[in-house]
Amino acid sequence: MKTLLIVDDEPRTRQGVRKTLEAWSAGRYHIETVASGVEALEWLKEHSAHLIITDVRMPEIGGLQMLEAIQGNEGGTGIGSGSHHKPVVIVISGHAEFDYAQKAIQLGVVEYLLKPLDKPRLIQAVEKALEAEEERHRIGRMEKLVDPKLLEAGQEAKYGQPVRDAIAFVDEHMRDAIGMKQVADHLHLNASYFSVLFKEQTGFTFSEYLTRRRLQRAKELLAQTRMPIGEIAEQVGYQTAKYFIKVFKDSESISPSQYRRQVSDEDDAIQ
């Protein structure tokens, strides 16, 4: 269940927004409220918010200062470390001030609403923000799934026929114990010549390309299937799961199981 965090020092506005969104949500979302930017930063140390709705002007830390603090600490310890997803933000304000609106845009705020809040307009803004959050999350998952350097190297039209044939051979024999000499022999080329040719055209040594291509296929299987790790290791050409896990961790800094949990959205799956 996604969490919506409302940050406003005015009790009437804070509770009004909460009641409006609870009625609209009908239990689909978890809605939290805090009374200041300071409280929000403390709350975010331990929790995740998918959407933040915040007032601009608040004592101690204003809404935009709070967002700067969150963005400045994403992925680290302390402020915002509880957030697994970068939240989308709606700003509310009693003042149509250009400086506030300009800063909000720079911080990636998706909507800037003026008080008094129109309820249908608020709901429309929340729906738009949640769509943006979902798209951001989808893109993030795709980025984790795709190796950008391998994707760039996959533009095969720019390669000569021997390199295109080598790439096709790798894809067809990925689960086999193949190496550069075997591929060079298949292409009837001298191994040293093939090594230089492959690096010159793709930017990778053959060994680097083979490892990246195997890991790319492993990522696809981890994300799209419930195949056991050992079976995936065999599918992508590793004789033991232990060695596959080591190579995967060296490349991605997480284990295959951790990667699967990150990209597969198992909690959202239909059982």
C-alpha positions in Angstrom: 0.0 0.0 0.0 1.4 3.4 -1.0 1.8 6.1 1.6 0.8 9.7 1.2 2.4 12.1 3.7 0.7 15.5 4.4 2.9 18.2 5.9 1.2 21.3 7.2 1.5 23.3 10.4 -2.2 24.5 10.2 -4.4 21.8 11.8 -7.5 22.8 9.8 -5.7 22.5 6.5 -3.9 19.3 7.5 -7.0 17.5 8.7 -9.1 18.8 5.8 -6.6 17.4 3.2 -6.5 14.1 5.1 -10.3 13.7 5.3 -10.7 14.6 1.6 -8.0 12.1 0.6 -9.3 9.3 2.9 -12.8 9.6 1.4 -11.3 9.5 -2.2 -8.8 6.8 -1.3 -11.4 4.4 0.2 -8.6 2.4 1.8 -6.4 2.2 -1.3 -3.6 4.3 0.3 -2.1 4.8 3.7 -2.3 8.5 4.7 -0.1 10.1 7.3 0.1 13.6 8.6 2.8 15.6 10.4 2.7 19.2 11.7 6.0 20.5 10.5 9.0 20.1 8.1 11.1 19.0 11.1 8.6 16.2 12.0 8.5 15.2 8.3 12.2 14.7 8.2 12.2 12.7 11.4 9.4 10.5 10.1 11.2 9.9 6.8 14.2 8.6 8.6 12.2 5.4 9.4 9.4 5.4 6.7 8.8 5.7 3.0 6.5 8.1 1.3 5.4 7.8 -2.3 3.7 11.2 -2.4 4.4 14.2 -0.1 1.8 17.1 0.1 3.5 20.0 1.8 2.8 23.6 2.7 5.5 26.1 1.7 5.5 28.3 4.7 6.1 26.6 8.0 8.0 27.4 11.2 11.7 26.3 11.4 11.8 24.5 8.1 9.6 25.5 5.2 8.3 23.0 2.6 10.9 23.7 0.0 13.8 23.6 2.5 12.5 20.2 3.6 12.5 19.0 0.0 16.1 20.2 -0.5 17.1 18.3 2.7 15.4 15.1 1.4 17.0 15.3 -2.0 20.4 16.1 -0.5 20.4 12.9 1.6 18.7 10.4 -0.8 20.3 7.0 -0.5 22.4 7.9 2.5 22.0 7.6 6.2 20.0 10.1 8.2 17.3 12.3 6.5 15.3 10.4 4.0 17.1 7.1 4.5 13.8 5.4 5.1 12.6 6.2 1.6 13.0 3.3 -0.8 11.4 5.3 -3.6 12.0 9.0 -4.4 8.6 10.6 -3.5 6.7 12.9 -5.9 5.6 16.2 -4.4 2.6 18.5 -4.4 3.2 22.0 -2.8 0.3 24.0 -1.3 0.6 27.7 -0.5 -1.5 30.7 0.5 0.7 32.9 -1.7 1.1 32.9 -5.5 4.7 34.0 -5.3 6.9 33.5 -8.4 10.1 32.7 -6.4 8.3 29.8 -4.6 6.8 28.4 -7.8 10.2 28.7 -9.6 12.0 26.9 -6.8 9.3 24.2 -6.7 9.8 23.5 -10.4 13.6 23.2 -9.9 12.9 20.7 -7.1 10.7 18.5 -9.4 7.4 19.4 -7.7 4.6 18.1 -9.9 1.8 20.5 -8.7 1.7 23.9 -7.0 -1.8 24.5 -5.5 -3.1 27.7 -3.9 -5.2 27.9 -0.7 -8.1 27.7 -0.2 -7.8 24.3 -1.7 -10.5 23.2 -4.2 -11.2 19.5 -3.3 -11.7 18.2 -6.9 -8.6 20.1 -7.9 -6.7 18.5 -5.0 -7.8 15.0 -5.9 -6.9 15.6 -9.6 -3.4 16.7 -8.6 -3.0 13.7 -6.4 -4.0 11.3 -9.2 -1.6 13.1 -11.6 1.2 12.9 -9.0 0.7 9.2 -8.3 0.7 8.5 -12.1 4.1 10.3 -12.3 5.4 8.3 -9.3 4.4 5.1 -10.9 6.1 6.1 -14.2 9.3 7.1 -12.3 9.2 3.7 -10.5 8.8 1.9 -13.8 11.7 3.7 -15.4 13.8 3.0 -12.3 13.0 -0.8 -12.6 13.9 -0.7 -16.3 17.2 1.0 -15.5 18.0 -1.8 -13.0 17.1 -4.4 -15.6 19.2 -3.0 -18.5 22.9 -2.7 -18.7 23.3 0.7 -20.5 26.8 -0.1 -21.8 25.7 -3.4 -23.1 22.7 -1.8 -24.7 25.0 0.7 -26.5 27.2 -2.2 -27.6 24.1 -4.0 -28.9 23.8 -1.6 -31.9 24.9 -4.4 -34.2 24.3 -2.5 -37.5 27.5 -0.6 -37.0 29.6 -3.8 -36.7 31.3 -5.9 -39.4 29.9 -9.3 -40.2 32.4 -11.2 -38.0 31.5 -9.3 -34.9 27.8 -9.6 -35.6 28.2 -13.4 -36.1 30.1 -13.6 -32.8 27.3 -11.8 -30.9 24.7 -14.1 -32.5 26.9 -17.1 -31.5 27.0 -15.9 -27.9 23.2 -15.5 -27.7 22.7 -19.0 -29.2 25.2 -20.7 -26.9 25.0 -18.7 -23.7 24.4 -21.7 -21.5 27.4 -23.5 -22.9 31.0 -23.2 -21.7 32.2 -21.0 -24.5 35.3 -18.8 -24.8 37.0 -16.5 -27.2 39.0 -19.3 -29.0 35.9 -21.3 -29.6 34.1 -18.3 -31.1 37.1 -17.4 -33.2 37.3 -21.0 -34.5 33.7 -20.9 -35.3 34.3 -17.8 -37.4 37.4 -19.3 -39.0 39.5 -16.4 -37.6 42.8 -16.2 -35.8 42.0 -15.7 -32.1 44.4 -12.8 -31.6 43.0 -11.0 -34.7 39.4 -11.7 -33.5 40.3 -10.3 -30.0 41.5 -7.0 -31.4 38.6 -6.7 -33.9 36.0 -7.4 -31.2 37.4 -4.8 -28.8 37.9 -2.2 -31.5 34.3 -2.4 -32.6 32.4 -3.0 -29.4 34.6 -1.3 -26.8 34.6 -4.5 -24.8 37.0 -7.4 -24.6 35.2 -10.6 -25.6 35.4 -11.8 -22.0 33.8 -8.6 -20.7 31.1 -8.7 -23.3 30.3 -12.4 -22.5 30.0 -11.7 -18.8 27.8 -8.6 -19.2 25.6 -10.5 -21.7 25.2 -13.4 -19.3 24.4 -11.1 -16.4 21.9 -9.2 -18.5 20.1 -12.5 -19.3 20.2 -13.5 -15.7 18.6 -10.2 -14.7 15.8 -10.8 -17.2 15.2 -14.3 -15.7 15.3 -13.0 -12.2 12.8 -10.3 -12.9 10.4 -12.3 -15.1 10.4 -15.8 -13.7 10.5 -17.6 -10.3 13.2 -19.9 -11.6 15.6 -21.0 -8.8 19.0 -19.2 -8.7 20.9 -22.4 -9.4 18.8 -23.0 -12.6 19.3 -19.5 -13.7 23.1 -19.9 -13.2 23.0 -23.0 -15.6 20.8 -21.1 -18.1 23.4 -18.4 -18.5 26.5 -20.6 -18.6 27.8 -20.9 -15.0 28.5 -24.4 -13.8 27.8 -23.6 -10.1 25.4 -21.3 -8.4 28.1 -20.2 -6.0 30.3 -18.8 -8.7 27.3 -17.2 -10.5 26.4 -15.4 -7.2 29.9 -14.2 -6.8 30.1 -12.8 -10.3 26.7 -11.2 -10.0 27.6 -9.5 -6.6 30.9 -8.3 -8.0 29.1 -6.6 -10.8 25.8 -5.4 -9.2 26.9 -5.0 -5.5 23.9 -7.1 -4.5 23.0 -10.8 -4.6 20.7 -12.3 -7.3 18.0 -12.8 -4.6 18.2 -9.2 -3.5 18.1 -8.0 -7.1 15.0 -10.1 -7.7 13.2 -8.6 -4.7 14.1 -5.1 -5.9 12.7 -5.5 -9.4 10.0 -8.1 -9.3 7.4 -6.2 -7.1 6.4 -9.5 -5.5 4.2 -7.7 -3.0 2.1 -6.3 -5.9 1.8 -9.6 -7.7 -1.6 -11.2 -8.2 -1.6 -14.5 -6.2 
